[in-house]
Amino acid sequence: MPATLPRPLSAGVLTLRPLPAPVRRRLAFAALGLAVWLGHRWLLAGLGDWVARPAATALPAASAPVSVWLLPRAAPVAAPAVTTPKATPTASRRAGPTPQALPHVATAPVEVSTTRADTAPTDPPSPMAPAVHENTAQPGGATPPPSSPLPDEGAAAAPPTYPTRLPPSARLRFAVQRGEQRGEAEWLWQHDGQHFSSHLQSALPGRSPLDHQTRGEFDSAGLAPVRMLESQRGRAVRAVNFQRDKGLVSFSGSARQWALWPGAQDRASWLPQLLGVVAARSAWAPGQQIELAVASPRGELDRWAFVLVDGDGPDEGQRGAATHWVRQPLRPYDSRVDVWLDRSAPHWPLALQWQVVPGGEPLRWRLVGTPDSATQPASP
């Protein structure tokens, strides 16, 4: 009997065929990648358990502190303590999120400067004005005011004080000359025994007119000015203020402040003060001097020392007609001041001269006629 052959598969039966080579390679790579990923997951999980295991075991306390360096070559620095101010409505609106507390790091204490920035000196000591400080004794028994509030200045003693015998109220007219230029000037001096006014004016072609006026009272040191005004074309431009309640001299054109010494004057009151000091003594010898503290609208407070020289007059051939007082400059391009005073009381100035040293051309005032009586000033 012949062998029976197998029957062919009917329709619908899956026929298995080998996959193409490219497909098999892709599947192999996918299986390998999956196996590597699963292996990494297993290793990471095991490593995490191993790392976390010591934390669960209580370790004995370390016998010495351990320093942890967070940045290379830089020691850890503790954040400074911050004091939270009491909340206000304005602060509440501006407040941001609360910062998280930082871990404490033990460090050495840090020294913090408490110097306020607004009290630090802003300018170096200036050679243009002398500095002042507290003086413990004054000739004549005057008590000095407190020391200067400026911390950036040096120290200089206050000038002495003197008895004074003030001249009567008067109007003096002068002829002014500088080189070939000629002009005129006037000094109006008024007082009523309690208040005074001193007004210096001059006009010279090619130069700004001089207009200095001061008002004040009197004290044991003589004139006690309260305020001096420097004017140009009828308008006050700078002022010197004598704040006697605070013991200070201040300026409208400068931030400087000086201690107010007894007998301190300004550019319009020094002349009657000088006359009053000279008149209070019966005789003066050459070489003797009178020192006055004189404030300038530029913010300076200088010691003017007037020294009596030989009795030469303001012009040649007038020797012995007047007493000649000279104030020497304190610094380059400061002014030398010459004053020729009448020998007879009340010692009116016969001539005045200013000269910038070095190189300045003298500016001379020469008295014209005789002083006129002036009306008394109204009380301020």
Secondary structure, DSSP 8 states (H G I E B T S, - for coil): ----------TT--------HHHHHHHHHHHHHHHHHHHHHHHHHHHHHHHHHHHTS-----SS-----SBTTB--------------HHHHHH----------------------GGGS--S---TTS------S--GGG-------S-TT-----------------EEEEEEEEETTEEEEEEEEEEE-SSEEEEEEEEE-TTS--EEEEEEEEEETTEEEEEEEEEEETTEEEEEEEEETTTTEEEESS-S-EEE--TT-EETTTHHHHHHHHHHTSS---TT-EEEEEEE-TTS-EEEEEEEE-----SSTT-TTSEEEEEE--SSTTEEEEEEEEESSTT--EEEEEEEEETT---EEEEEEEEEEE-------
